[in-house]
Amino acid sequence: MIKKPSKDELTGVEAKYIGQLAQVIKDIGVANSDGIGVIKIYGETWQAKSSDGCEIKAGQMVKIVRNESLIMFVEKCEE
C-alpha cells in the first residue's frame, strides 16, 4: 500500500517551494506567452503561471501555491 504524505510530511518540490515567496522576473499572464512567465527563488528561475489567470508584472512578489511538472503556479502577494 502506498501512503500519500500528509501536509506535514511534504518532501521535494512541495516542501522547498510551496508557500514560499518568489520574485517575478518576466511578466506572468501575458496573452501571447500562453500566460507563462518566469519567477526567481533560491537563485533559481522557474516558469510560472498565475493560479487565477491574472497578469502579474515583473518585479512583483508572488506566493507559490502549487507545482505541475516544471511550472509553478503563483498568486499575487497583498501589497
N, C-alpha and C positions, 0 to 999 in steps of 0.2 A: 504494500500500500504506500503510495506516495503522499507525503504530507506537505501541504501548501504552507509556506511560512506565514506566521501571523505578522501583524503590523510591527510588533516589537522585535521580530526576528528577521527583518529585511536584510538582504545582502546584495552585493554587487552594485549595479546602477541605482537601484531603489534606495539603498542605504546611503550612498555617497551623494546623490543629486536631488532626489525628490524632496521638495520642501525648501530647497536652498535658493538663494538669490543669485541672479546672474545679470550681466550687462549685455544689452542688445548692441551688436556692432554692425549689423546690416538689417535694415528695416524688415519687420515681420508683417505679413498680411497684405503685401502689395500684390495687386491683381495679376500682373504679368509674370510673377515668380511662383505661381501656384501657392502663394501665401507663405512660402518658406523663406526665412531669414536666417541670421546667424547670431548666436549668443556666445559669451565667453565666461567660463567658470573654471577655477583652479588652473588658470593659464592655458586651458584647452578651449578649442572652438567646436561648437556643435550646431547642426542645422536645427532650426526651431520653428514651430508654428504656434499661433495663438489658439488657446483652448476654446475661446468663444468667437473666433473669426475676426476680432477687431484688429485694426492696424496699430502697430507699436513701432515708434521711431527709434533709430539708433541713438544710443546714449541713455535711454531709459533703463531702469531696473525692472526685472521681472522675477516671478517666483515659478520654479519648475514644478509642475503638478503631475506629470506622467511622462512615460517614455514609451515609444513604439519603434523598435528597431534602432535606427541611428538618428531618429528625430525626437527632440524634446518638445513637449507641449507646455506652454507657459501662459501665465496670466499677468496682467499689469499689476504692479505694486501700487498701493494707495499713496498718493503724493502728500 
